[in-house]
């Protein structure tokens, strides 16, 4: 029986892309004849109730939606309202595990339990790297910044994506190719070269963006489009800090980013995702973000969050 096109919306990062590819591959073996992969990001949460109103869809590594034919996520802040939380009931099509480091291992385990699916070594490897990358389980800050395995090359290439739709092409390639094969694609290599150059510039650009560094918390403002950004630059330059809070630009405006130093975790950890929920964002215990309406408000929120973390570490 033809079911019609199924669009799998995945969060636009390495973890989400692998999750989308894994679910698409599994469902294609379960008689889904027409699957499309399409990325989604936090700037698309407005009017969430009517999201993808006229299509049949699945969502992975992103907020819960009661109309999703399939849904898998591991974010503690996945439910945008208490009403949505009440609508979630785990079953053959939906799964939420906030303890999982990333989304792909959840999908593989779920598919094995409910559908008798046996994952390939290729997908097992992707899931392992998803855990490392999404949960920042790198051996060191040097591996995070300069790591050169296929998975890390792909993840870095995503930071220099040539278009918003390009991740869809790479996620689709992951359905059938190994990480090494995907990393060897000419477009991935070109993006990786651009991203590596951006990384080197970002490490040079970061020190002047620092506003203050006190009691284990660093606040920085990288809102200028002329400044290159590197996710782990704060910990590379300031390995003694426990938290970094920054202002960065996005396609949709400005973003507050907040993260815990994976290599210098505090003994009394704050829940960053829950903290960012106060400002309309979300995330995990160690990392999160929010999108205030303008630059002034983004800067205000960033400083407020940084001061909250300073006080938390002092308690």
Secondary structure, DSSP 8 states (H G I E B T S, - for coil): -----EEEEEESSHHHHHHHHHHHHHHHTTT---EEEEEE-GGG-TTGGGTTTTS-EEEESS---TT-SEEEE--TT--SSHHHHHH----SSEEE-TTSSSSHHHHHHHHHHHH-----HHHHHHHHHHHHHHTT--SSHHHHHH--SHHHHHHHHGGG-SSTTHHHHHHHHHTTS-HHHHHTSHHHHHHHHHHHHHHHHHHHHHGGGEEEEETTEEEEEE-STTS---TTHHHHH-TT-SEEEEEEEETTEEEEEEEE-TTS--SS---HHHHHHTTT-EE-SSEEEE--SSHHHHHHHHHHHHHHHHHHHH-
